[in-house]
Amino acid sequence: MKLKNLLLRQGYTKVKLKKINTNHFELKAKINKVKGKFILDTGASNSCVSIDLADKFHLELQDSETKAAGAGAIGMETKTSSKNKLELKEWNYNSFNLVLIDLSHVNTALTEHNADAVDGIIGADILEKGSAIIDYETKSLYLKKLVYKY
């Protein structure tokens, strides 16, 4: 039995990944019903959006004491945004918390390698929440559908 069929039968959603020039995987997602382009980063503890795109994604910002580090930058100021809706194909997360940081250094590196700039990063927080499985052979991300209790 193929991995895809097994996972779909177990309640997973398949999200197509695109390998870009930097060897990162890129994917499309919606935050608060607004489409965006993101890098998948298993090493990023939190998902984030570029702080200059807060209005685009209808994000309400809260101050944060946390300093961010990664991709060659350290001590970056951050903001947070809570209770957002994330959609990756049919996979939905209805109370999604985000970190907002300056991603200009990431986008500069991407464009220097002839890759498109991104709106943000999907990190390990989402991968863990969705019990993620990455199929490198088919360039697919599988996320287990969340069940909300009301």
C-alpha positions in Angstrom: 0.0 0.0 0.0 1.3 3.5 -0.9 2.1 5.9 2.0 -0.3 8.4 0.6 -3.3 6.0 0.7 -2.5 4.8 4.2 -2.2 8.4 5.6 -5.3 9.7 3.8 -7.3 6.7 5.2 -6.0 7.7 8.7 -7.3 11.2 8.5 -4.3 13.1 7.1 -4.4 15.9 4.6 -1.8 16.1 1.9 0.0 19.4 1.2 2.2 19.7 -1.9 5.7 21.0 -1.3 7.8 22.7 -3.9 11.6 22.4 -3.7 13.2 25.8 -4.4 16.8 26.8 -5.4 18.0 26.9 -1.8 16.8 23.3 -1.3 14.1 24.5 1.1 10.5 23.4 0.7 8.0 26.1 -0.1 4.3 25.7 0.5 1.1 27.8 0.2 -1.0 28.5 3.2 -3.8 30.9 4.3 -3.7 32.9 7.5 -7.0 34.5 8.4 -8.2 33.6 4.8 -5.3 35.4 3.1 -3.1 33.4 0.8 0.7 33.4 1.5 3.9 31.7 0.5 5.9 30.0 3.2 9.1 28.0 3.8 8.8 24.8 5.7 11.5 24.8 8.4 11.6 21.8 10.7 14.3 23.6 12.8 12.2 26.7 13.5 10.5 26.2 16.9 7.7 28.7 16.0 5.9 29.6 12.8 6.4 33.2 11.9 5.3 35.9 9.5 7.3 38.9 8.4 6.3 41.8 10.7 5.7 44.1 7.7 2.9 41.9 6.6 0.8 42.1 9.8 -1.9 44.2 8.0 -2.0 41.9 5.0 -2.8 38.9 7.2 -5.2 40.8 9.6 -3.0 40.1 12.6 -3.5 41.7 16.0 -0.1 42.3 17.5 1.0 41.9 21.1 4.3 43.0 22.5 6.8 40.2 23.2 9.9 40.1 25.5 11.3 37.2 23.4 14.2 37.8 21.1 14.4 35.7 18.0 17.5 34.1 16.5 17.9 32.1 13.3 19.1 32.1 9.7 22.2 34.2 10.6 20.4 36.8 12.7 20.2 37.0 16.5 18.5 39.3 19.0 15.7 40.3 16.7 12.7 42.1 18.2 9.5 40.1 18.0 5.8 40.6 18.3 3.2 37.9 18.7 -0.3 37.4 17.4 -2.8 34.9 18.8 -6.1 33.3 17.9 -5.4 33.2 14.1 -6.7 30.7 11.6 -4.2 28.7 9.6 -5.3 26.7 6.6 -3.0 24.3 4.7 -5.3 22.7 2.1 -8.1 21.1 4.1 -6.0 21.1 7.3 -7.2 23.9 9.7 -5.9 25.2 12.9 -8.3 27.6 14.5 -6.4 29.1 17.4 -2.9 29.6 15.8 -0.3 31.7 17.6 2.3 33.4 15.4 5.6 35.2 16.0 6.2 38.2 13.9 9.8 39.1 13.0 11.8 41.0 10.4 12.3 38.4 7.7 14.2 40.7 5.3 17.5 38.8 5.9 15.7 35.5 4.9 14.2 37.1 1.8 17.5 38.7 0.8 19.1 35.2 1.0 16.3 33.7 -1.0 16.4 36.3 -3.8 20.2 36.1 -4.0 19.6 32.4 -4.9 17.0 33.3 -7.5 14.1 32.1 -5.3 11.0 34.1 -4.5 10.6 36.0 -1.3 8.3 34.4 1.3 5.7 35.8 3.7 6.8 33.6 6.6 7.9 30.2 7.9 5.9 27.2 8.9 7.8 25.7 11.8 7.9 22.8 14.2 4.9 24.0 16.2 2.6 23.3 13.3 4.4 20.1 12.4 4.0 18.8 15.9 0.3 20.0 16.1 -0.5 18.1 12.9 1.6 15.0 13.7 3.4 15.8 10.5 4.9 13.3 8.1 7.2 14.6 5.3 7.4 12.4 2.2 10.6 13.6 0.5 10.2 11.3 -2.5 6.8 12.8 -3.5 7.5 16.3 -2.0 4.4 16.1 0.2 3.6 17.1 3.7 0.9 15.2 5.6 -0.9 16.7 8.5 -3.4 14.8 10.7 -6.8 16.6 10.8 -7.4 18.3 14.2 -10.6 17.5 16.0 -12.1 20.4 17.9 -14.3 19.8 21.0 -17.0 22.4 21.5 
